[in-house]
């Protein structure tokens, strides 16, 4: 089996798994009616991205608001 054929098969399998997970999430939401906090979704997305090999770049959060110009 060539690399391209293997990759195509893996993408098909992953697409199927994602579709199944989306269905499960929708059914769980329908049962509970609860929403997932945005912080949790960001953490899950970061974990999945890291698992898939994305390293990203560290970023410094900026919590200070811009100061008004002095007169």
C-alpha positions in Angstrom: 0.0 0.0 0.0 1.4 3.4 -0.9 1.7 6.3 1.5 -1.0 8.2 -0.3 -3.4 5.3 -0.1 -2.6 4.8 3.6 -3.2 8.5 4.3 -6.4 8.5 2.3 -7.7 5.6 4.3 -6.6 7.2 7.6 -8.4 10.5 6.7 -11.6 8.5 5.9 -11.4 6.7 9.2 -10.7 9.9 11.1 -13.6 11.7 9.3 -15.9 8.8 10.3 -14.8 9.0 13.9 -15.3 12.8 14.0 -18.8 12.4 12.6 -19.6 9.8 15.2 -18.3 12.0 18.0 -20.4 14.9 16.7 -23.5 12.8 16.7 -22.7 11.7 20.3 -22.1 15.2 21.5 -25.4 16.4 19.9 -27.3 13.5 21.6 -25.7 14.3 25.0 -26.6 18.0 24.6 -30.1 17.1 23.8 -30.3 14.9 26.9 -28.8 17.4 29.4 -29.5 20.7 27.7 -26.2 22.0 29.2 -23.5 23.9 27.2 -19.8 23.4 27.4 -17.9 26.5 28.7 -15.7 28.2 26.1 -12.6 27.6 28.3 -13.2 23.9 28.2 -13.6 23.9 24.4 -10.4 25.8 24.1 -8.6 23.3 26.3 -9.9 20.4 24.4 -9.0 22.0 21.0 -5.5 22.7 22.3 -5.1 19.1 23.5 -6.3 17.7 20.1 -4.0 20.0 18.2 -1.0 19.0 20.4 -1.9 15.3 19.9 -2.0 15.9 16.1 1.5 17.4 16.3 0.8 21.2 16.2 3.3 22.9 18.4 2.1 26.5 18.1 3.8 29.5 19.5 3.6 30.7 23.1 1.7 33.9 23.5 1.7 36.4 26.4 -1.9 37.4 27.4 -2.4 41.1 27.7 -4.7 41.9 30.6 -3.9 45.6 30.9 -6.2 48.0 29.2 -4.6 50.9 27.2 -4.0 53.9 29.4 -5.6 57.2 28.5 -3.3 59.8 27.1 -2.2 62.3 29.7 -3.1 66.0 29.2 
